[in-house]
């Protein structure tokens, strides 16, 4: 995750450029009186975060994720091309 912090006055001055800043940063934190007040978040990044949270909050999906990590750690991998041949009977 990358982010940039702008004072609210600076954010107002750069409002028309915020989309450009978000291309390089995922989050723009806006401060007011030196304290973080809110954030502007790149929509694609936010969507990915929400999808990840949804997957990780589902017990079955979370367990599949943990099992996959264990398979990778223990070298239990199947090559994409080998799997394709097996499925297609080539």
NORWO-V684241 format. One line per field, one symbol per residue. psi: psi as a letter, one per 20 degrees, with the letter a starting at -180 (. if undefined). burial: + if it has 16 or more other ideal C-beta (glycine too) atoms within 10 Angstrom, else -. Layout:
psi: ???
burial: ???
This chain:
psi: pqrqpqqhghhghjgiihhgghhhqhpoppqpkjqpgaqpppggggggggggggghioggggghgghggggghjjnqppghggghggik.
burial: -----+----+---------++--+++++++--------+++------------------------------------------------
